[in-house]
């Protein structure tokens, strides 16, 4: 693993959703004051603001915009729905370009009751339709496989192997993969698939948090690093063994943490980042 | 798929946990009266009764004892815990023999925070330690891979591929695999791994229910067949394409259904079995 001095937060990035009670202006100012290197912007935190202006403000604070979250969700019950998803993804790419985000994080999507094979085909078709738009904008797309617990309604892409297959099939420097430990930690092929992802030049981003045991709510009870059972250092080691030296992004959805003082929470994130990642 | 007349429940088996409010005597009498062919006994429903006597009573009702659920849970934080698990599994095998159950369903086990690789090694060691006991008793062991959402605390064996690997490594006619659609429906390799399981002679049992979308509780909100998003007929087709002609076992944990009239629920199960499986 890359050596990490005890007070070096230059590779630490936090997702705006992690500190959801803060506006994006508060998040940018507070992350910068804490010495963080990057910020990943969730679309909901743009909330009507001009992306270009938000991007300028973030950079003026001294932070790097790491990515815009999230596009994708290509499957739909009918062709109109799928076309609307493609148009929406082009808007997300335009927003990322204006914001100055080099990467859009994509979630595949799924329609409850629609066969997963159908959703997977619709995801491939959707990606194919938007990739030229991303290439023209100079924005990269990163597909994030989601935990199989979300296969019913959020993503039919549930393993790193599937994401790697997609990345290799597209073979574009603008298309790659987002590795999130929450979704992938259980996979017996994780080490091999991370190596494969890195070797192919497809490892675009690395997201961390922890899996609490027990987990109270399958969507909104993610843990802080060290609070759960994910072997974070081991997985980070596999990621960095591929040569990855990008940001380590903290993405935590937690009703519990959102209720707490966000300054104290940000300090906890920094401590946990140093101690457990 | 094997043809299934509209009133043929000879291959339908229900797990006693599915109708948890009923005692095992009530379950056996009511399943038999409804024309079911089989019953799978959960250990909790034995509750101090002599297994041999329960087995006689079930057979006197005209039902077949399909399996005893469940053993396994081999990983533990220390050697004493692992040895205790091995002894407990030998007792489960003895109970199955007395009950006249030809199969014990095993869940691998996991210790929160212990690396999954360590739990997997402990599962292999535990299986190796108890398999001779099962062979001597003439009882088969079937490992049931659990959904990755249970990897933290219930099982480090989360895919059919892992279960098949174990079955092939042991190479015993007394060791095989239990396919449960709830745990495996999301897997992009499911069709191929079911075929592999069948070809190896390792497909010992087939469990059904449905995955509700949304799911309210990750353990106790399983759906009745047809209520969710699992392509049950497709998966049953893959299972039967291997030559499997054993019981189709309904295993539903549901606080919602347990609160309802169990006679009405059993009729719903029979209707759903005919209509959706």
Interface residues (C-beta under 8 A of the other chain):
Chain A: X112 X113 X114 X115 X116 X120 X147 X148 X149 X151 X152 X153 X158 X159 X161 X162 X185 X186 X187 X188 X211 X213 X214 X215 X218 X228 X229 X231 X234
Chain B: X112 X113 X114 X115 X116 X120 X147 X148 X149 X151 X152 X153 X158 X159 X161 X162 X185 X186 X187 X188 X211 X213 X214 X215 X218 X228 X229 X231 X234
